[in-house]
Amino acid sequence: MATPRGRLAALIFALVWLSCAWFGSWEWNPNNSTRLFAAFSIVEEGDATIDQYAALTIDKAAFDGHVYLDKAPGVTLMALPAVWLADRASGTRGATRSLAIYDPASDRFMRARLRLATASGAALLIALAAVCVFLMGASLGGSNGAGAFAAIGFALGTPMWGWSTSLFGHAPVAALYAIAIWAVWRGTGGARASWRHAAVAGAALGWAIVVEYPAVIGGAVIGVWALLRLWRYPAAERARAMLAAAIPAVAMLAVLAAYNLFAFGTLFRLGYQGVVGFDGMNQGLFGLTYPKPWVLYEILVGGRRGMIWVAPVLLLAVAGVVRLIRAPATRDIGWLAVAGTVALFVYNASYVYWDGGNSTGPRHAVPGIAFLALGLGPAWAAARSGLERGAALALLVVSVAINLTIAAAEIVSGGQGRFPLFSDVIGDRFLKGQLRTFPSEWLGWGVWQGLALYLLLAGLIGWGIVRAVRRNPLG
């Protein structure tokens, strides 16, 4: 029989998955379409070239007279079952269609596969990560309320929500980081190191690199922290845990090696090496040079891309991280949060295309949310008076409302204005009813009806979470 905390975790999983799967992004966004095209070729033709789709996307790589996906392959590989299922169910294939942007039939063909891929990929990963954040937040914050606050803030109070509606890799990497952090924390919290949790952490970090190559940055931070936590165990136990982590990590990277052989005929080639049309990728290491202070300012508080505008709840996370560092029992977790956050924001500030095109918020820094979220549970615990908790809840509600508008309208609609969140996302899209909901796209409903049904369903699950927290505040 499920424990009260287990039932609460199930409700959080359901709320986050529903929220991520309910909304969508534009199927012809180059980051979405190029990954879908590669999936079409793998499933339908048994190769990785996207020659026949090359004119339909600006995101591509060219090698030896052929055109390929220019990204890490992880998200495309996760989309393969969705493409296979959609092809079989509909009896149509990308290889036999003449696809065209803004053609209604082509739009529907692409959209069906995109929605299935995100619902079975990013949405599931982020829902699972939210459960991990809940479990860890409940322990660090000393209550189920702290855990629920942390999980909802992480998944729905930040652009994690909006990016989960797309095939971009940022949100899945953040989710995999969160899963790995929980696994390390859980597996090194007892009298003996758990090799099972070590294996989960290794698999999560290995797959994160297959999804996005820069995931090695945050993965290295988590890996060092894991080694430090393992050091108190006997040498044999440390070795067993390290081996348990290494085997699935290597297995995940073997998938990447297999893809490279399948696509390029060699282990030693990355899609980024053949990028077409983005000359900035030739600077430094695939566009990475050195951190610019003015870019760091922009991705933190700048009007165009500042994280503070799209995830104000993370202000509380900063206070929570300070609380973690001050307590001897959680000091290492606090420093993990600092190291991971700094590393990923500095990475974003070092990238030539730091603004992410028309991104809403700083998309390349999104994986850092997994580290900042560690402070949300302790931040809730620090709010002891009714006034303080009311203020924390208000900030969470504001953050969730902001990210609802982003997810419902379009995550990639940032524009180049001074405050695109308000002018482009909310003003030009959300308030004018340019929404992408499941019922409006597939059931013939109006967009506001689709949004209303989501709010009803999410509200019911949310009320269940509130009741569960009140009935079992401590466990």
VOLO-412566 format. One record per residue (C-alpha): residue number from 1; y, z, x. Coordinates in Angstrom, 2 decimals, always signed. Layout:
N
<i->NUM	north->Y	up->Z	east->X>
...
This chain:
475
<i->1	north->+0.00	up->+0.00	east->+0.00>
<i->2	north->+3.42	up->-0.98	east->+1.34>
<i->3	north->+5.70	up->+1.80	east->+2.54>
<i->4	north->+9.21	up->+2.16	east->+1.07>
<i->5	north->+10.66	up->+0.76	east->+4.30>
<i->6	north->+8.20	up->-2.12	east->+4.14>
<i->7	north->+9.26	up->-2.97	east->+0.58>
<i->8	north->+12.90	up->-2.83	east->+1.63>
<i->9	north->+12.15	up->-5.16	east->+4.53>
<i->10	north->+10.50	up->-7.60	east->+2.08>
<i->11	north->+13.61	up->-7.58	east->-0.12>
<i->12	north->+15.84	up->-8.28	east->+2.89>
<i->13	north->+13.54	up->-11.14	east->+3.94>
<i->14	north->+13.71	up->-12.61	east->+0.43>
<i->15	north->+17.51	up->-12.34	east->+0.21>
<i->16	north->+18.11	up->-13.95	east->+3.59>
<i->17	north->+15.57	up->-16.75	east->+3.12>
<i->18	north->+16.93	up->-17.56	east->-0.35>
<i->19	north->+20.49	up->-17.60	east->+0.96>
<i->20	north->+19.66	up->-19.87	east->+3.88>
<i->21	north->+17.48	up->-22.28	east->+1.89>
<i->22	north->+19.80	up->-22.55	east->-1.13>
<i->23	north->+22.60	up->-24.44	east->+0.61>
<i->24	north->+22.65	up->-27.51	east->+2.84>
<i->25	north->+24.62	up->-29.47	east->+5.38>
<i->26	north->+25.44	up->-33.16	east->+5.63>
<i->27	north->+22.26	up->-35.05	east->+6.41>
<i->28	north->+24.12	up->-37.68	east->+8.46>
<i->29	north->+25.75	up->-35.23	east->+10.84>
<i->30	north->+24.66	up->-36.64	east->+14.22>
<i->31	north->+23.01	up->-33.37	east->+15.25>
<i->32	north->+20.97	up->-33.41	east->+12.05>
<i->33	north->+20.20	up->-37.11	east->+11.93>
<i->34	north->+19.13	up->-37.59	east->+15.56>
<i->35	north->+16.61	up->-34.77	east->+15.26>
<i->36	north->+15.30	up->-36.22	east->+12.01>
<i->37	north->+15.03	up->-39.70	east->+13.51>
<i->38	north->+12.94	up->-38.36	east->+16.37>
<i->39	north->+10.72	up->-36.56	east->+13.86>
<i->40	north->+10.30	up->-39.79	east->+11.87>
<i->41	north->+9.20	up->-41.67	east->+14.98>
<i->42	north->+6.73	up->-38.98	east->+16.08>
<i->43	north->+5.16	up->-38.56	east->+12.63>
<i->44	north->+5.20	up->-42.17	east->+11.49>
<i->45	north->+4.89	up->-44.26	east->+14.65>
<i->46	north->+3.41	up->-41.97	east->+17.26>
<i->47	north->+6.22	up->-42.30	east->+19.78>
<i->48	north->+9.53	up->-40.58	east->+20.51>
<i->49	north->+11.89	up->-43.55	east->+20.69>
<i->50	north->+14.61	up->-43.87	east->+18.05>
<i->51	north->+15.60	up->-47.45	east->+18.84>
<i->52	north->+15.64	up->-48.54	east->+15.19>
<i->53	north->+17.99	up->-45.68	east->+14.27>
<i->54	north->+20.30	up->-45.91	east->+17.29>
<i->55	north->+23.25	up->-47.36	east->+15.35>
<i->56	north->+23.15	up->-44.48	east->+12.86>
<i->57	north->+23.96	up->-41.62	east->+15.26>
<i->58	north->+26.31	up->-40.99	east->+18.16>
<i->59	north->+23.99	up->-38.28	east->+19.55>
<i->60	north->+21.38	up->-40.09	east->+21.62>
<i->61	north->+20.03	up->-40.65	east->+25.11>
<i->62	north->+19.11	up->-43.94	east->+26.77>
<i->63	north->+16.33	up->-44.44	east->+29.31>
<i->64	north->+14.62	up->-47.64	east->+30.50>
<i->65	north->+15.92	up->-49.76	east->+27.64>
<i->66	north->+15.00	up->-47.29	east->+24.88>
<i->67	north->+16.93	up->-44.71	east->+22.89>
<i->68	north->+15.76	up->-41.11	east->+22.46>
<i->69	north->+16.72	up->-37.72	east->+21.11>
<i->70	north->+19.28	up->-36.22	east->+23.52>
<i->71	north->+18.52	up->-32.59	east->+22.59>
<i->72	north->+15.86	up->-30.08	east->+23.42>
<i->73	north->+12.91	up->-30.95	east->+21.15>
<i->74	north->+12.16	up->-27.57	east->+19.54>
<i->75	north->+13.94	up->-28.07	east->+16.23>
<i->76	north->+12.54	up->-31.59	east->+15.91>
<i->77	north->+9.02	up->-30.30	east->+16.52>
<i->78	north->+9.55	up->-27.60	east->+13.89>
<i->79	north->+10.61	up->-30.34	east->+11.44>
<i->80	north->+7.42	up->-32.41	east->+11.86>
<i->81	north->+5.45	up->-30.72	east->+9.02>
<i->82	north->+8.41	up->-31.16	east->+6.63>
<i->83	north->+8.70	up->-34.86	east->+7.45>
<i->84	north->+4.95	up->-35.38	east->+7.13>
<i->85	north->+4.87	up->-33.59	east->+3.78>
<i->86	north->+7.90	up->-35.44	east->+2.39>
<i->87	north->+6.46	up->-38.80	east->+3.45>
<i->88	north->+3.11	up->-38.07	east->+1.81>
<i->89	north->+4.64	up->-36.66	east->-1.37>
<i->90	north->+7.12	up->-39.50	east->-1.84>
<i->91	north->+5.10	up->-42.40	east->-0.48>
<i->92	north->+8.11	up->-43.52	east->+1.58>
<i->93	north->+8.65	up->-43.61	east->+5.32>
<i->94	north->+11.68	up->-43.93	east->+7.54>
<i->95	north->+9.95	up->-46.63	east->+9.58>
<i->96	north->+9.77	up->-48.98	east->+6.58>
<i->97	north->+13.23	up->-48.31	east->+5.15>
<i->98	north->+16.56	up->-49.83	east->+6.01>
<i->99	north->+18.58	up->-46.64	east->+6.25>
<i->100	north->+22.34	up->-46.75	east->+5.93>
<i->101	north->+24.99	up->-44.04	east->+5.94>
<i->102	north->+26.57	up->-43.42	east->+2.51>
<i->103	north->+23.84	up->-45.39	east->+0.77>
<i->104	north->+22.69	up->-43.10	east->-2.11>
<i->105	north->+18.99	up->-43.87	east->-1.67>
<i->106	north->+19.19	up->-43.32	east->+2.10>
<i->107	north->+21.18	up->-40.14	east->+1.58>
<i->108	north->+18.50	up->-38.76	east->-0.73>
<i->109	north->+15.70	up->-39.76	east->+1.66>
<i->110	north->+17.37	up->-37.98	east->+4.58>
<i->111	north->+18.46	up->-34.99	east->+2.52>
<i->112	north->+14.96	up->-34.25	east->+1.21>
<i->113	north->+13.56	up->-34.07	east->+4.72>
<i->114	north->+16.49	up->-32.07	east->+6.05>
<i->115	north->+16.24	up->-29.48	east->+3.28>
<i->116	north->+12.49	up->-29.08	east->+3.71>
<i->117	north->+12.90	up->-28.76	east->+7.47>
<i->118	north->+15.58	up->-26.07	east->+7.26>
<i->119	north->+13.81	up->-24.11	east->+4.51>
<i->120	north->+10.56	up->-24.07	east->+6.50>
<i->121	north->+12.20	up->-23.66	east->+9.90>
<i->122	north->+15.58	up->-22.00	east->+10.47>
<i->123	north->+15.60	up->-20.13	east->+7.14>
<i->124	north->+12.20	up->-18.53	east->+7.84>
<i->125	north->+13.13	up->-17.63	east->+11.40>
<i->126	north->+16.43	up->-16.04	east->+10.40>
<i->127	north->+14.83	up->-14.11	east->+7.55>
<i->128	north->+12.21	up->-12.77	east->+9.95>
<i->129	north->+14.91	up->-11.91	east->+12.49>
<i->130	north->+16.86	up->-10.09	east->+9.78>
<i->131	north->+13.83	up->-7.90	east->+9.16>
<i->132	north->+13.66	up->-7.11	east->+12.89>
<i->133	north->+17.38	up->-6.25	east->+12.90>
<i->134	north->+16.79	up->-4.05	east->+9.84>
<i->135	north->+13.92	up->-2.14	east->+11.45>
<i->136	north->+15.78	up->-1.62	east->+14.70>
<i->137	north->+19.08	up->-0.84	east->+12.95>
<i->138	north->+17.42	up->+1.72	east->+10.70>
<i->139	north->+16.07	up->+3.53	east->+13.74>
<i->140	north->+19.23	up->+3.33	east->+15.84>
<i->141	north->+21.42	up->+4.23	east->+12.87>
<i->142	north->+19.11	up->+6.90	east->+11.50>
<i->143	north->+18.75	up->+5.54	east->+7.96>
<i->144	north->+17.57	up->+2.64	east->+5.86>
<i->145	north->+21.18	up->+2.10	east->+4.83>
<i->146	north->+22.14	up->+1.52	east->+8.46>
<i->147	north->+19.31	up->-0.96	east->+8.84>
<i->148	north->+20.21	up->-2.87	east->+5.67>
<i->149	north->+23.87	up->-2.96	east->+6.73>
<i->150	north->+22.89	up->-4.36	east->+10.13>
<i->151	north->+20.48	up->-6.97	east->+8.73>
<i->152	north->+22.87	up->-8.32	east->+6.11>
<i->153	north->+25.79	up->-8.28	east->+8.51>
<i->154	north->+23.74	up->-10.19	east->+11.10>
<i->155	north->+22.27	up->-12.85	east->+8.80>
<i->156	north->+24.85	up->-13.29	east->+6.04>
<i->157	north->+28.06	up->-11.83	east->+7.46>
<i->158	north->+28.27	up->-14.30	east->+10.36>
<i->159	north->+27.93	up->-18.09	east->+10.86>
<i->160	north->+24.19	up->-17.49	east->+11.29>
<i->161	north->+24.09	up->-18.28	east->+7.57>
<i->162	north->+25.88	up->-21.60	east->+7.75>
<i->163	north->+24.07	up->-22.86	east->+10.83>
<i->164	north->+20.73	up->-22.07	east->+9.18>
<i->165	north->+21.43	up->-24.87	east->+6.69>
<i->166	north->+21.39	up->-27.43	east->+9.51>
<i->167	north->+19.11	up->-28.61	east->+12.30>
<i->168	north->+21.42	up->-27.28	east->+15.01>
<i->169	north->+19.58	up->-24.93	east->+17.36>
<i->170	north->+22.12	up->-22.10	east->+17.61>
<i->171	north->+20.95	up->-19.94	east->+14.71>
<i->172	north->+17.22	up->-20.30	east->+15.51>
<i->173	north->+17.91	up->-19.24	east->+19.11>
<i->174	north->+19.83	up->-16.18	east->+17.90>
<i->175	north->+16.94	up->-15.38	east->+15.54>
<i->176	north->+14.40	up->-15.68	east->+18.35>
<i->177	north->+16.53	up->-13.42	east->+20.54>
<i->178	north->+16.62	up->-10.81	east->+17.76>
<i->179	north->+12.84	up->-11.00	east->+17.35>
<i->180	north->+12.31	up->-10.65	east->+21.10>
<i->181	north->+14.72	up->-7.70	east->+21.37>
<i->182	north->+12.92	up->-5.89	east->+18.54>
<i->183	north->+9.53	up->-6.61	east->+20.11>
<i->184	north->+10.58	up->-5.26	east->+23.50>
<i->185	north->+12.18	up->-2.19	east->+21.95>
<i->186	north->+9.18	up->-1.51	east->+19.73>
<i->187	north->+6.65	up->-2.20	east->+22.45>
<i->188	north->+8.27	up->+0.08	east->+25.03>
<i->189	north->+9.13	up->+2.98	east->+22.78>
<i->190	north->+5.87	up->+4.88	east->+22.92>
<i->191	north->+3.63	up->+6.62	east->+25.40>
<i->192	north->+1.97	up->+3.31	east->+26.24>
<i->193	north->+3.41	up->-0.18	east->+26.56>
<i->194	north->+2.22	up->-2.46	east->+23.77>
<i->195	north->+0.82	up->-5.75	east->+25.02>
<i->196	north->+0.93	up->-7.16	east->+21.47>
<i->197	north->+4.68	up->-6.67	east->+21.24>
<i->198	north->+5.05	up->-8.05	east->+24.74>
<i->199	north->+3.26	up->-11.19	east->+23.58>
<i->200	north->+5.63	up->-11.54	east->+20.62>
<i->201	north->+8.64	up->-11.22	east->+22.93>
<i->202	north->+7.24	up->-13.78	east->+25.36>
<i->203	north->+6.49	up->-16.27	east->+22.60>
<i->204	north->+9.96	up->-15.85	east->+21.06>
<i->205	north->+11.81	up->-16.30	east->+24.34>
<i->206	north->+9.63	up->-19.22	east->+25.39>
<i->207	north->+10.19	up->-21.05	east->+22.12>
<i->208	north->+13.94	up->-20.32	east->+22.26>
<i->209	north->+14.12	up->-22.42	east->+25.44>
<i->210	north->+12.23	up->-25.25	east->+23.74>
<i->211	north->+14.83	up->-25.12	east->+20.94>
<i->212	north->+17.89	up->-24.99	east->+23.22>
<i->213	north->+17.76	up->-25.16	east->+27.01>
<i->214	north->+20.73	up->-22.77	east->+27.48>
<i->215	north->+18.62	up->-20.11	east->+25.73>
<i->216	north->+17.41	up->-19.27	east->+29.22>
<i->217	north->+20.71	up->-17.38	east->+29.71>
<i->218	north->+20.18	up->-14.80	east->+26.97>
<i->219	north->+16.46	up->-14.88	east->+27.61>
<i->220	north->+17.02	up->-13.81	east->+31.21>
<i->221	north->+19.15	up->-10.88	east->+30.04>
<i->222	north->+16.42	up->-9.75	east->+27.64>
<i->223	north->+13.78	up->-10.25	east->+30.32>
<i->224	north->+15.58	up->-8.04	east->+32.84>
<i->225	north->+16.08	up->-5.35	east->+30.18>
<i->226	north->+12.39	up->-5.52	east->+29.30>
<i->227	north->+11.39	up->-5.04	east->+32.94>
<i->228	north->+13.68	up->-2.03	east->+33.24>
<i->229	north->+12.12	up->-0.46	east->+30.15>
<i->230	north->+8.63	up->-1.19	east->+31.44>
<i->231	north->+9.28	up->+0.46	east->+34.79>
<i->232	north->+8.45	up->+3.98	east->+33.57>
<i->233	north->+4.85	up->+2.99	east->+32.83>
<i->234	north->+2.01	up->+2.96	east->+35.38>
<i->235	north->+1.70	up->-0.20	east->+37.46>
<i->236	north->-1.46	up->-1.39	east->+35.70>
<i->237	north->+0.13	up->-0.99	east->+32.30>
<i->238	north->+3.25	up->-2.82	east->+33.41>
<i->239	north->+1.15	up->-5.67	east->+34.74>
<i->240	north->-0.79	up->-5.96	east->+31.49>
<i->241	north->+2.41	up->-6.12	east->+29.41>
<i->242	north->+4.00	up->-8.65	east->+31.75>
<i->243	north->+0.90	up->-10.85	east->+31.61>
<i->244	north->+0.81	up->-10.54	east->+27.82>
<i->245	north->+4.42	up->-11.76	east->+27.68>
<i->246	north->+3.94	up->-14.51	east->+30.26>
<i->247	north->+0.94	up->-16.20	east->+28.64>
<i->248	north->+2.59	up->-17.12	east->+25.30>
<i->249	north->+5.90	up->-17.88	east->+27.07>
<i->250	north->+4.11	up->-20.38	east->+29.33>
<i->251	north->+2.26	up->-21.77	east->+26.30>
<i->252	north->+5.59	up->-22.43	east->+24.56>
<i->253	north->+6.98	up->-24.11	east->+27.67>
<i->254	north->+3.79	up->-26.16	east->+27.88>
<i->255	north->+4.78	up->-27.64	east->+24.52>
<i->256	north->+8.05	up->-28.74	east->+26.12>
<i->257	north->+6.14	up->-30.25	east->+29.04>
<i->258	north->+3.82	up->-32.06	east->+26.63>
<i->259	north->+6.79	up->-33.48	east->+24.75>
<i->260	north->+8.37	up->-34.74	east->+27.98>
<i->261	north->+5.14	up->-36.47	east->+28.93>
<i->262	north->+4.77	up->-37.92	east->+25.44>
<i->263	north->+8.38	up->-39.09	east->+25.20>
<i->264	north->+9.29	up->-40.06	east->+28.77>
<i->265	north->+6.01	up->-40.24	east->+30.64>
<i->266	north->+7.16	up->-37.56	east->+33.08>
<i->267	north->+7.59	up->-33.80	east->+33.16>
<i->268	north->+10.87	up->-34.03	east->+35.00>
<i->269	north->+13.29	up->-35.55	east->+32.51>
<i->270	north->+15.58	up->-34.00	east->+29.92>
<i->271	north->+17.30	up->-35.82	east->+27.10>
<i->272	north->+20.65	up->-34.54	east->+28.36>
<i->273	north->+20.23	up->-36.66	east->+31.50>
<i->274	north->+20.62	up->-39.84	east->+29.49>
<i->275	north->+23.33	up->-38.82	east->+27.04>
<i->276	north->+25.34	up->-41.79	east->+25.75>
<i->277	north->+29.07	up->-41.62	east->+25.05>
<i->278	north->+29.85	up->-38.07	east->+26.20>
<i->279	north->+31.17	up->-38.38	east->+29.73>
<i->280	north->+31.97	up->-34.66	east->+29.90>
<i->281	north->+28.25	up->-34.03	east->+30.28>
<i->282	north->+28.58	up->-35.40	east->+33.80>
<i->283	north->+30.79	up->-32.51	east->+34.81>
<i->284	north->+29.08	up->-29.63	east->+36.59>
<i->285	north->+25.59	up->-28.95	east->+35.25>
<i->286	north->+25.35	up->-30.97	east->+32.02>
<i->287	north->+28.94	up->-30.08	east->+31.12>
<i->288	north->+28.89	up->-26.50	east->+32.42>
<i->289	north->+31.55	up->-25.72	east->+35.02>
<i->290	north->+33.30	up->-22.32	east->+35.12>
<i->291	north->+34.67	up->-20.00	east->+32.42>
<i->292	north->+38.25	up->-20.68	east->+31.38>
<i->293	north->+40.23	up->-17.62	east->+30.20>
<i->294	north->+42.13	up->-19.59	east->+27.57>
<i->295	north->+38.86	up->-20.91	east->+26.11>
<i->296	north->+37.47	up->-17.37	east->+26.00>
<i->297	north->+40.57	up->-16.34	east->+24.07>
<i->298	north->+40.11	up->-19.23	east->+21.64>
<i->299	north->+36.45	up->-18.50	east->+20.89>
<i->300	north->+37.16	up->-14.80	east->+20.39>
<i->301	north->+40.40	up->-14.70	east->+18.39>
<i->302	north->+41.90	up->-18.20	east->+18.35>
<i->303	north->+42.76	up->-19.64	east->+14.95>
<i->304	north->+40.66	up->-22.78	east->+15.35>
<i->305	north->+37.37	up->-21.34	east->+16.57>
<i->306	north->+37.77	up->-17.58	east->+16.86>
<i->307	north->+34.68	up->-15.55	east->+16.00>
<i->308	north->+36.85	up->-12.82	east->+14.52>
<i->309	north->+37.86	up->-15.08	east->+11.61>
<i->310	north->+34.35	up->-16.11	east->+10.61>
<i->311	north->+32.60	up->-12.78	east->+11.28>
<i->312	north->+35.05	up->-9.86	east->+11.01>
<i->313	north->+32.13	up->-7.45	east->+10.50>
<i->314	north->+31.36	up->-7.86	east->+14.19>
<i->315	north->+34.42	up->-5.71	east->+14.93>
<i->316	north->+32.32	up->-2.81	east->+13.70>
<i->317	north->+29.47	up->-3.95	east->+15.91>
<i->318	north->+31.68	up->-3.52	east->+18.98>
<i->319	north->+32.34	up->+0.10	east->+17.99>
<i->320	north->+28.60	up->+0.56	east->+17.41>
<i->321	north->+27.76	up->-0.77	east->+20.87>
<i->322	north->+30.15	up->+1.77	east->+22.40>
<i->323	north->+28.31	up->+4.46	east->+20.44>
<i->324	north->+24.99	up->+3.23	east->+21.84>
<i->325	north->+26.27	up->+3.38	east->+25.42>
<i->326	north->+27.58	up->+6.91	east->+25.00>
<i->327	north->+24.20	up->+8.27	east->+23.85>
<i->328	north->+21.75	up->+8.68	east->+26.79>
<i->329	north->+18.74	up->+7.76	east->+24.64>
<i->330	north->+20.22	up->+4.38	east->+23.65>
<i->331	north->+22.39	up->+3.60	east->+26.67>
<i->332	north->+20.16	up->+0.78	east->+27.90>
<i->333	north->+20.30	up->-0.90	east->+24.48>
<i->334	north->+24.09	up->-0.68	east->+24.49>
<i->335	north->+24.31	up->-2.28	east->+27.92>
<i->336	north->+21.87	up->-4.97	east->+26.79>
<i->337	north->+24.25	up->-5.77	east->+23.95>
<i->338	north->+27.19	up->-5.96	east->+26.36>
<i->339	north->+25.36	up->-8.10	east->+28.93>
<i->340	north->+23.97	up->-10.56	east->+26.37>
<i->341	north->+27.25	up->-10.94	east->+24.50>
<i->342	north->+29.32	up->-11.42	east->+27.67>
<i->343	north->+26.82	up->-13.89	east->+29.14>
<i->344	north->+26.82	up->-16.10	east->+26.05>
<i->345	north->+30.55	up->-16.05	east->+25.43>
<i->346	north->+31.17	up->-16.83	east->+29.10>
<i->347	north->+28.68	up->-19.70	east->+28.81>
<i->348	north->+30.63	up->-21.07	east->+25.83>
<i->349	north->+33.90	up->-20.73	east->+27.77>
<i->350	north->+32.35	up->-22.71	east->+30.66>
<i->351	north->+31.24	up->-25.69	east->+28.56>
<i->352	north->+33.36	up->-28.82	east->+28.58>
<i->353	north->+32.81	up->-29.33	east->+24.83>
<i->354	north->+33.47	up->-25.66	east->+24.11>
<i->355	north->+34.93	up->-26.21	east->+20.62>
<i->356	north->+31.74	up->-27.82	east->+19.29>
<i->357	north->+33.50	up->-30.77	east->+17.67>
<i->358	north->+34.18	up->-29.93	east->+14.03>
<i->359	north->+32.30	up->-26.65	east->+14.24>
<i->360	north->+33.30	up->-23.77	east->+12.01>
<i->361	north->+33.68	up->-20.95	east->+14.50>
<i->362	north->+32.38	up->-21.04	east->+18.09>
<i->363	north->+28.92	up->-22.50	east->+17.57>
<i->364	north->+27.81	up->-22.30	east->+21.20>
<i->365	north->+28.41	up->-18.53	east->+21.15>
<i->366	north->+26.35	up->-17.96	east->+17.99>
<i->367	north->+23.24	up->-16.76	east->+19.92>
<i->368	north->+25.38	up->-13.87	east->+21.14>
<i->369	north->+25.39	up->-12.51	east->+17.58>
<i->370	north->+21.83	up->-11.28	east->+18.16>
<i->371	north->+23.16	up->-8.93	east->+20.86>
<i->372	north->+26.25	up->-7.81	east->+18.96>
<i->373	north->+24.16	up->-7.03	east->+15.88>
<i->374	north->+22.59	up->-4.15	east->+17.81>
<i->375	north->+25.79	up->-2.22	east->+17.18>
<i->376	north->+25.91	up->-2.65	east->+13.40>
<i->377	north->+23.40	up->+0.09	east->+12.53>
<i->378	north->+25.07	up->+2.70	east->+14.76>
<i->379	north->+28.48	up->+1.64	east->+13.39>
<i->380	north->+27.29	up->+2.43	east->+9.87>
<i->381	north->+25.92	up->+5.79	east->+11.05>
<i->382	north->+29.32	up->+6.60	east->+12.59>
<i->383	north->+31.03	up->+6.10	east->+9.20>
<i->384	north->+30.41	up->+9.54	east->+7.72>
<i->385	north->+33.10	up->+9.99	east->+5.08>
<i->386	north->+33.24	up->+8.09	east->+1.82>
<i->387	north->+36.46	up->+6.40	east->+2.92>
<i->388	north->+34.95	up->+5.23	east->+6.21>
<i->389	north->+31.84	up->+3.88	east->+4.52>
<i->390	north->+33.94	up->+2.20	east->+1.87>
<i->391	north->+35.96	up->+0.46	east->+4.59>
<i->392	north->+32.79	up->-0.63	east->+6.41>
<i->393	north->+31.31	up->-2.01	east->+3.19>
<i->394	north->+34.56	up->-3.80	east->+2.40>
<i->395	north->+34.51	up->-5.50	east->+5.79>
<i->396	north->+30.89	up->-6.50	east->+5.25>
<i->397	north->+31.69	up->-7.91	east->+1.80>
<i->398	north->+34.62	up->-9.90	east->+3.20>
<i->399	north->+32.40	up->-11.29	east->+5.97>
<i->400	north->+29.64	up->-12.24	east->+3.54>
<i->401	north->+32.17	up->-13.88	east->+1.21>
<i->402	north->+33.65	up->-15.92	east->+4.07>
<i->403	north->+30.24	up->-17.09	east->+5.17>
<i->404	north->+29.19	up->-17.89	east->+1.62>
<i->405	north->+32.07	up->-20.37	east->+1.42>
<i->406	north->+31.07	up->-21.83	east->+4.79>
<i->407	north->+27.37	up->-22.17	east->+3.93>
<i->408	north->+28.05	up->-23.53	east->+0.45>
<i->409	north->+30.63	up->-26.08	east->+1.56>
<i->410	north->+29.59	up->-27.37	east->+4.99>
<i->411	north->+29.17	up->-25.61	east->+8.32>
<i->412	north->+30.46	up->-28.62	east->+10.28>
<i->413	north->+33.87	up->-29.06	east->+8.66>
<i->414	north->+36.09	up->-27.12	east->+11.02>
<i->415	north->+38.62	up->-29.88	east->+11.57>
<i->416	north->+41.37	up->-29.60	east->+14.13>
<i->417	north->+44.05	up->-27.73	east->+12.19>
<i->418	north->+45.53	up->-24.38	east->+13.17>
<i->419	north->+43.30	up->-22.35	east->+10.80>
<i->420	north->+40.58	up->-24.76	east->+9.67>
<i->421	north->+38.55	up->-22.01	east->+8.01>
<i->422	north->+41.27	up->-21.65	east->+5.40>
<i->423	north->+42.63	up->-25.20	east->+5.28>
<i->424	north->+39.44	up->-27.26	east->+5.65>
<i->425	north->+36.50	up->-25.10	east->+4.62>
<i->426	north->+37.98	up->-22.96	east->+1.86>
<i->427	north->+40.95	up->-25.06	east->+0.77>
<i->428	north->+39.73	up->-28.65	east->+1.04>
<i->429	north->+36.05	up->-28.08	east->+0.34>
<i->430	north->+35.02	up->-24.85	east->-1.35>
<i->431	north->+37.88	up->-24.50	east->-3.84>
<i->432	north->+37.67	up->-28.19	east->-4.69>
<i->433	north->+33.96	up->-27.92	east->-5.49>
<i->434	north->+32.58	up->-29.87	east->-2.55>
<i->435	north->+29.45	up->-27.72	east->-2.39>
<i->436	north->+25.83	up->-28.38	east->-1.46>
<i->437	north->+23.54	up->-26.24	east->-3.61>
<i->438	north->+19.87	up->-26.79	east->-4.38>
<i->439	north->+20.34	up->-27.19	east->-8.18>
<i->440	north->+23.34	up->-29.52	east->-7.84>
<i->441	north->+21.56	up->-31.79	east->-5.37>
<i->442	north->+18.10	up->-31.88	east->-6.95>
<i->443	north->+18.25	up->-30.70	east->-10.56>
<i->444	north->+21.37	up->-32.49	east->-11.77>
<i->445	north->+23.38	up->-29.28	east->-12.22>
<i->446	north->+27.08	up->-28.90	east->-11.57>
<i->447	north->+28.02	up->-27.35	east->-8.23>
<i->448	north->+29.52	up->-24.23	east->-9.81>
<i->449	north->+26.41	up->-23.75	east->-11.93>
<i->450	north->+24.30	up->-24.00	east->-8.77>
<i->451	north->+26.51	up->-21.43	east->-7.06>
<i->452	north->+26.40	up->-19.13	east->-10.11>
<i->453	north->+22.59	up->-19.20	east->-10.19>
<i->454	north->+22.48	up->-18.30	east->-6.50>
<i->455	north->+24.86	up->-15.40	east->-7.08>
<i->456	north->+22.69	up->-14.17	east->-9.94>
<i->457	north->+19.46	up->-14.31	east->-7.93>
<i->458	north->+21.03	up->-12.89	east->-4.79>
<i->459	north->+22.71	up->-10.20	east->-6.84>
<i->460	north->+19.39	up->-9.13	east->-8.35>
<i->461	north->+17.75	up->-8.91	east->-4.93>
<i->462	north->+20.81	up->-7.15	east->-3.54>
<i->463	north->+20.68	up->-4.58	east->-6.35>
<i->464	north->+17.02	up->-4.02	east->-5.50>
<i->465	north->+18.02	up->-3.36	east->-1.88>
<i->466	north->+20.69	up->-0.86	east->-2.95>
<i->467	north->+18.23	up->+0.96	east->-5.21>
<i->468	north->+15.57	up->+1.05	east->-2.50>
<i->469	north->+18.07	up->+2.49	east->+0.00>
<i->470	north->+19.20	up->+5.16	east->-2.46>
<i->471	north->+15.65	up->+6.17	east->-3.33>
<i->472	north->+14.49	up->+6.31	east->+0.29>
<i->473	north->+17.52	up->+6.74	east->+2.52>
<i->474	north->+15.55	up->+7.86	east->+5.58>
<i->475	north->+12.28	up->+5.91	east->+5.53>
